[in-house]
Amino acid sequence: MCSPEDKAIPFRVLTIDGGGIRGLYTAALLKDIMDHYAQLRGVKSGLDIGTGFDLIAGTSTGGILACALAKGLHPDKVVSLYSEHGPSIFPSPQPSGKGSALIRWAWKHRRSSSANGLALKKRLEDVFGTTTLADLYRERRIALCVPAVHAETSCSKVFKTPHDPDFTIDSCFKLSDVCLATSAAPIVFPVAKIQDHRNAYRQCCFLDGGLWANNPVLVGLIEALHINKLNGEEDRPIDIFSVGTCSPATGHAITNPDRGVFDWNFGVGPLGLSIDAQATGHGYMAVHIARYLKCEANIVRLPCSSPSSGEAQHLALDNPSQEAVQVLLDRARHDSQTVLSKIKNGDADLCRLALVFEMMKPYEEVYQ
């Protein structure tokens, strides 16, 4: 069993990977863990997950979930965003295999994205309304970081709440626009055009943050160090909890090293490969950097089981089918039980997560 240690309360960070519709898995995983602790504590309304963290960082679909949790929305809202509205957001998923169906799909979308950006925009506006990053931080005092890419300059971008009083440039961006920016995956979604609040006559263009930080653990670590320094708490320990999206294994035997456009699935193949490779790379770098910091920094990656080959065929970034939804929900339930079992058996890293859920505020306490 877990018990609190007699030392300073860590600066707690939640980081959430990108992964298209697989964000349903992440939302369901956190919801299942939350439900367990709400029941354990006798809280019928559920626990406000955002209140357990000082900083939340999320990329792409993880950025949508990060914004939702930081705002205090129930994970059910994000689960329903994908399970109920997935087909309208992803009306034309890429076919599996390399047959004629793939060629027809590529030709159909030769001049347009395959997903429905307008449908996603509408759903995000329904969920977040007109709330801005400044509104969020003023109301909740939870720091938020959401990676994206400046489409016109190819430079990385991190949208931030104004938790640093010297960095308020993003304050007026609406959460719905931030979510559009971080999830604008090339080929899948249109480039996100967002109003530049410093220039009424200009729009900024953004692409998916997963192009450089699909696993935002390094973003979370760097920002946590920065906030601790701002607060004069450079020795304060940092706990980072990193959550993935049930990515299927993408490796396979290379039978033909001389690959062309067709073998690379018209560009979608390298996109997924790049996202998976840098996600694992960022996790590796963050863990090793943490060892050399002045403060204690613990990075805990929540266990994620590998889907079977039968399940994996449904886990594309843009597959909204009922089969895909069921696989993601089943994997989330399985992995949440693994987390809870490890906590019960005294896993030192996951016991840190248990303490976070034990301290979260109930919804009725937050909104009474």
Secondary structure, DSSP 8 states (H G I E B T S, - for coil): -----SS---EEEEEE---GGGHHHHHHHHHHHHHHHHHHTT-TT-B-GGGG-SEEEE-THHHHHHHHHHHT--HHHHHHHHHHHHHHHSSS---SSSSHHHHHHHHHTSSS-SS-HHHHHHHHHHHHTT-BHHHHHHHH--EEEEEEEETTTTEEEEEE-TTSTT--TTTT-BHHHHHHHHT--TTTS--EEEE-TT-TT-EEEEEETHHHHSSTHHHHHHHHHHHHHHTT-TTS-EEEEEE-----------S-SS--TTTTGGGHHHHHHHHHHHHHHHHHHHHHHHTTSSS-EEEEE-------HHHHTT--TT---HHHHHHHHHHHHHHHHHHHHHHHTT-HHHHHHHHHHHH--BHHHH--
